[in-house]
Amino acid sequence: MLINYKRKAQALVEIGILGTVVLLTLGAMCLFIARMNVDQYILMESFRRALKKSHDENKCIGYGMWDDRRMVDIQQPIIGNKNTHSGAGFAMWAIGDVTGSGESPEDALYVAINSPPAAMFFNEYQVQGGSGGIKTDYLTFTLETLEVSTSGHATSSVRASGVGETMHYEIGDSNHVYQGRGYGGARALGATN
């Protein structure tokens, strides 16, 4: 009789360990897929923007995108974790030599930093000479609070977090761009008796 309880207890422990490993694996796969999805989106969006610019300006266009996003994080569920994604596209949708003089179309290089999808050319900068490389400096402030209250036999708590960031981007050799953002949230963790 005692052996049956030991076997059942061992089976429960094994199922608990296996369940934890399976959940961690699924969570890691979901985060990996989300990052791949954002990377693919940035590559496609940079090519779309290069194609549009090339058509509108009649030039060969190189277009790079840099995006700092906050994504889900298990350790900081309210404010998340910053992830950087980048991509570049090149397009030539230009009318070639229409004058008969044998000239090639001009070229231009653009970089968009944290440009939202709805505002296509917001936070867009033309790179004059040099490269389109981006150097970054971040200054991040994070605040987290946990407020616990007890009333009688019930305990409730509220967890609040916020983050403020200032970002400095050096584009190429001469452009300096400063951006900032803030985000915060709170959630109640419930009451227990």
N, C-alpha and C positions, 0 to 999 in steps of 0.2 A: 504494500500500500504506500509506504513511504517512497519507494522507488518511482512509482507513478507520478507523485508530486514533484520529485526532482526532475524527471523527464519533461513534465509540463512546464516547470519553471525554466528549464534550459531552453525549451522550444520558444517560450515567450521572449526570453532574452535574445535569442538568435533572430526572431522576427523583428524585434525592436531595432537591433543593430542593422539588419538588412534593410528595413524600412527607412532608417536614417540615411544610409548610404544611397539608396535609390532616390530619395528626396533631394539630397545634396547634388547628385549627378543631374537630375532633371533641372534643378535650379541653375546649375552651372551651364547646362546646355541652353536654357532660355536666355540667360545673359549673353552668351556667345552669339546666339542667333540675333538678338536685339542689336548688338554691336555691329554684326555683319550687315544687317538691314540698314542701319544708319550709314555705314561706310559705302554701301552700294548706292544709297540715295544721294550722298554727296557727290559721288563720281558721275551719276547720271545728270544731276542738277548742274554741275559745273560744265558739262558738255552742252546741255541745253542753253545755258547762258552764253557760252562761247558762240554757239550757232546763231543766237539772236543778235548778239553784238556784231558778229561778222556780217550778217545780212543788213543790219541797220547802218553800219559805218562803212561798208564796202572795204573791209580790211581783213587780214589774217589775224585772228584773235587767239591769244592764250589766256585762259581764265582759270584762276585757282580759287578754291574755297577753303576756309578755315572755320571750324565750328567747335566751340566749347559748350558742351551740353551737360546738364546734370541728369544722371540716370539713377535708377533704383539701386540701393545699397542695403544689405542686410544689417550692417553695423550702424548706419545712420538712416533709418527708414523715412524720416520726415524730410530731411534736406538732401539726401542722396549723395552721390559721389560725382566729381567732375571727370568727364571723358572728352578727349580731344579727337576730332575726326577731320580729315582733310582729303581733298581730291583736286584733280586738275583736268581740264579739257582743252583741246586745241581744235579750231575749226577754220576753214577757209571757204566762205560762201561769198566770194567777191567776184565781180566782173573783172576779168583780166584786162589785157591791153585793148582798150577801146579807142585809143588815140592813134595807134599805129606806130608809136615811138618805141615800143618794146619794153615799157616800164612794168615792173611787177607791182602788185598791190602793196600798200603799206601794211605794217604790222603793229600790233599794240598788245600790251600785257596788263591785265586787270586782276585784282585780288579782292574777294569779298570776305569780310570777317564777321561772323555771327549774324549773317543776313537771313532774316526769316523768309520762309518760302512764299508768303503772301506778298511781300514787298520785294520784288525781284532784284532791283538794283539799289537797295538800301544798304548802307555800310560798305559801299564799293569804292575802291581806290585804284587809280591808274598808276602803274609803276613807271617812273621816268628813268630810263637807263638802269644799269646794274641788273641784279637778279630779282626774282620775285620771292626770295626766301623770307621767312618770318621768324623773328626772335621774340620770345615772350617773357614777360615778368608779371607775376601775379601777387597780389596782396589780398589775403582772405581772412575775414573775421567770422568766427563761428560762435554762437551762443546757444547753449542748451540748458533747460531748466526742467526739473521734475518737482511738481507740487503734490504733496500727499496730505489728505485731510481725513480725519476720523470723526465720526459722529455716532455715538452709541457703540454698536457692534459692527457698523459698516465702515469700510475703508474705501476711499476712491482716490484716484490720482489723475493728473493732467501732465502730459509731457509736451513741452513746446521747444521749438528749435528755430533758428534763423541763421542765415549766412549772408554776408555782404562781401562783394568782390570788386576790386579795381584791377583792370587788366591793361597792360601797356604792350603794344605790338609795334615792333620796328620792321617795316616792310622795305625790302631792298636796302638801299644805302641811305635814303634820306627821309622817307615818310615815317612819322611817329603818330600812332593812333592810340587814344585813351578811351576806354569804355568802362562802364561799371554796371552792376546789377545787384539786386537784393531779393531774397526769397525767404519766406518763413511759413510756419504752420504749427498747428497744435492738434492733439487728439487726446481724448479721454481714454483712460485705460480701464474704466469700469469700476464697479463697486463689488466688494465681497463681504460676506457676513462671517 
